[in-house]
């Protein structure tokens, strides 16, 4: 069944697995939909409530105006609509930025954070502008090889060709407006000061082979969040939920059990 919530002027595609206990909310990266979390969710206790959501212009969610505050408010509206609060929020890349903003704006919704392959600030305005210009001119497919090389480790690129083709399809079928809108939102966002005020349990996870958000960037994020832990996953690029779901699932379960 396709689950759609009409919130903030758009049709928002989500998945809500009801259960018992503290919910876990999964937030996706740029150019992906919430299926990237499927293998991680399979590692979790089947009774844990789980929420997944597609950003604007991604998956089955509508296009619409995009700035970081809007992306955060879409998640707020969905969780309020579902009656979900006190959740462990797991975000990868821009999903991790949205999670940081969510913790700052609505701390009642968040009991802990797992921030994967992300930072308080990612990239610079010039590099994002160049990417936006190239995609608006020639489409996402024109940059797909370069993007996939930033997503995945060399081992994945060489040994999982069938999976790689599927994730290329996921990427290039993202709407241009959704992709470039999220690029612009990332370019305009710097949560360095805000994350210093996060006072809940946090785990920051880096992929050893991640060229999009290198381990040093993720480590800097961890140092800016009081009491945050830092972990590197080996043989992994930018998307540990795809490359190393068992290891990421183990880390999430450990974090889940450690929250008071």
N, C-alpha and C positions, 0 to 999 in steps of 0.2 A: 504494500500500500504506500502510495506517495503521500507524505505529510507536508501540507502547506499551511503556513500562517500568514494572514494578511495583516501586516504590521508596518508602521512607518511609511505607508504609501506604496509598499511593494509586496509581492508574493514571495515569502521566504521559505525555502525548502529546508526541512530539518528531519531528523530521526529522533524519536524519544522512546527508549526502552525503559519501561517502568520497572520498579523493583523496590528494594528495601535498603535503607541506610543512606549514607552520604552519596550524592550524585557525582558523576564525573562528566565534565563537558569538554568536548574536543573541538579545537579551532584549527582550520586548515591554512596551508601556505598559499602563496600567489600561484595561480595557474593550475590549481588542483581542486577536487571536490572531496566530500567527506569520506569517500570510499578509501582514501589513503590510510584511514584508521582501522579498517576492518580486521586486519590480522592482529593488531594490538588488542582490540576489543575481545577477540576470541580468547586471549590469554587471561581475561578477567573473570572473576566470579560472575556467573550468569544472573545473580540476584541484584547486582549493583545497578542502580539507575544510570542510564547513559544518554547524553544529549549530543548530537552532532548537528552542525548547521553549515550550509553553503553561503559564502559571502555574496554580495551583490555582483551580478555578472559572472558568477561561477556556478557550475553544476546546473541545477534546475531553478535557481533563484533569479528573479528579475534583474535586469539592469536598473540603474537609478543613480542619482547624484552620489558621489563618493568623496568623503574626507574621513580622516581617522575617527573623529568623534561620531560620525554616522555609522561606521562599521561597529564601533563599540556599542552605540545605542541600539543597533539591531539585535545584538546579543542580549542586552539588558531587557529589551521589549519581549524577546522570545522567552527568556527565563522567567520573567514576571508573568507572562501569559500561561506558562506551563506550571507555575507555582514552585519553581525550583530555586533554592537558595542554599547557602553554605556549601557550595560545590568545590571539588577539586577541579581547577581549570587547567587543561593541558593544551598548549598552543605551540605550533611549529612555525618558525619564520614570522611572517606578518601575523599569524595567529597568536604567536607569543607576544607581539606588540599589543594586539587587541587585549590579550589577557592582562598585561600590565596596566593598560588603561582602565579595564574593568575593575581591577583591584583598587585603583585609585578613586574611581567615580562611584562605585557601588560595593563597598567592602562587605556589606551584608550578604552579597551573592557568592562570596569567595571565601573558602576556608584554607586554601593552599594553592600553590602554583607549580606546575611542571613546565618549564620554559625551554623548548627544544630549538637549537640552531637559530637563535635570535639574538637581538641586542636591544639596548635602549634607543640606539640609532643605528640604522643599517644603510650603508652606502653614503653617497653624496649627491647633491642636487644635479650636478653635471652628468654623472653616469646614468642617473634615472631619466634625465631629459633626453639623453642620446637614445636610450632604449625606447622611450615613448615615441620619439620621432621616427625611429626605424620601423616600429610596429604599425604606426599609423600610415606609414608610406607603403610598406611591403607585407604587412600581416605578421602574425605570431610565428607562422611556419618558417619565415625567413631567419628567425633567430633560434629555432627549436633545438638544433644541434648544440649550439653554445649553451643554451639554458640547461639542457639535459646533462651536459658535462659538468655544470655547476651543481646540479641536483645529486648526482650519483658518483659513487667511488669508481675507480678504474675497473675493479673486479666485477662490479655490477654491470658496467657498460660492456664488458667482454663476455660474461658468462650468462647473462639473462636477457638475451636479445628479444625474446617473445614479450617479456614483461616490459622491456624498454619501449617496444613499439606501441604497447597499450598506453603507457604513460605519455608518450608523445601525442597520441590521439587525445588524451585527456587535456593536455596542455593546449594544443592548437584549436580545440573546439571551445575553449573559453572565449567569451565575447571580447572583442577588441576594446570596447568601452569599459568592460569590467576589469580587464587586465591593466589597461593604461590608467584607469582611475585608481586602482589599488597601488600601482607604481607611484603615482603622484602623492597619494596619501602617505606612503612610506617615506618618500623624499622630504615631506614637510614635517615629519614627526621626530621629535627628540624627547625621550622620556627619562633622560639622565637624572634630572632633579626629582621627578615624580617617583622614580623607583627607589630613591633613597628613603622615602617615607612608607614603603611597603613593610608592614610589621607582621606578616603571616608566614608560615613555613613555605619555603621555595627551594626547588631543585632546578638548576640550570644544566642542561645536557648539550654537549657538543659532539659533532661527528668528526673523527680524526681526519677524514679526507674531505671535509666541507670547505669549498672555495668560495661559497656565497657568504657565509657567516663563520669565519674560521674560529677555532677553539679560543684564540686569544680574545676575540670580541665577546664570546659567550662568558669567558672567565671574568672579563671586565664587568659585565652585567651582574654576575654573581657577587663580585666584590662590592657593588653598589647597593645590594639588597641585604639588609641586616640579617645575619645568621643563615644566609642561603648556602646550599651545598652545590658543588660543581662536579660533574662527571663527564668523562670522555668515552664515547663508544667507538671502539676500533672497527676497521673495515666498514666504514660508514661515511656517506657524504652528508648532504643537506637534509635528507628525509629519513631519519631513523625509523619512523613508523612503517616505511616500506622495506628498507634494507635490513633492519635488525629489530623486527617487531617483538621477538621474544625477550631480548635484552631490555628494550624500552618498556615492555609490559611488566617485566620484573621490577624495574625502577619505579614505575607508577604504583604498583602494588605495595612496595616498601614505603613509598611516600604516603599512600592512602592510609596504611596502618599506623603511621607515625603521627598523624594529625590528631591533636587532643579532641 
